[in-house]
């Protein structure tokens, strides 16, 4: 079958609370985000594996709290007083370890946001005591931050996430695709994301619907 031209069509990523499916794997994290006004010390560390839903929950929290969102790597060049005029979510804090300028800026942001009476949300892939932050004062403040984790997804969450990602791409798979994939892919949110992307690309390239047969072909190629 001749292949069609494949175009990168816009993907509508749904980050609303109504788009976040709650299961036993993430219920504790959702409860903490929704109860943000009761965080001890007005701060929280939200941790979980890649593609586990951290960014989605950050956006949910920003909507609830009016918070600003910034990548930890961008804090070094940010206007800290302006940023600290509201609550702040700082994503991927574990990725700035050893970046002296970014660590120093985050330390000042941490102190100023709390001094102004606002709240802080940090994200990373594991607990703050495993973040190799070199600045001792920042490390101690992060390690003293209350923690909630997004756990490994169960079948219900994997299915819901897959359905959401297909919906974001305006793809409607046949009814047997999702249960077929859930039984065969790695049990991680990152695997779900990679599988949906690969299926969407294959369907566009071949001009086919996303069916179980196409899913089998794509999985076979992904190894």
C-alpha positions, 0 to 999 in steps of 0.5 A: 500500500503506498504511503500518504504524506504525513503532516504534523497536525496540531495536538490539543493537549487537555490540561483541565481538571475534568480531563484528569482521570483519578484512580488509586495510582493518583488519588492522593496527589489529586487530593493534595492539589485540590486541597492546596490551601492546607499545605504545611508551610504552603509548599508541596513537592509533586513527584512521579515518573516521566509522563505520569501526569505531573504537568497536567496537575501543575496546570490544574493547580495553576487554575485553582490557585492563580499560580504562575508556571516556570521551568526550573531551568528558566528561573535563572533568567527570570525576574524573581520579584515579578515571578514571586508576586503570585504562587508559583509552580516550578517544574523539573527541579531535579534537572537543575542540580549542579547549575549554580545560577539556577539553584541560587535563583530558585533559593531566592524565589523560594524565600520570596514567594513564601515571604509574600504569603503565596504557595510553591509547587515543585515537580521532579521524577523522584523525592527531593532528598534524591535531587543532587542540589549543590546549594546547601540552603536550597537543598535543605528547604527542598528536602523539608517540603511535604511530598506526594507521589504519582504511583505506577499506573493501574489498568484503569489509569492506563486505559483512561490515559490512552483514551485521553491522548488519542482524544488530544490527537483527534483520533478515534480507535476501534473499541478493541484497540485500548484493551489490546494495548493495555495488555501488551505495552510496558506499564508506564505512562511514558510507554502509553505516550510513545505508543499513541504517538507511533500509532497516530503517525502510522495511521496518518502515513498509511491512510488507515484507521487505528485498529487492532491490526494496525496496533499489532503492526506498530507494536511489532515494529516497536519491539 
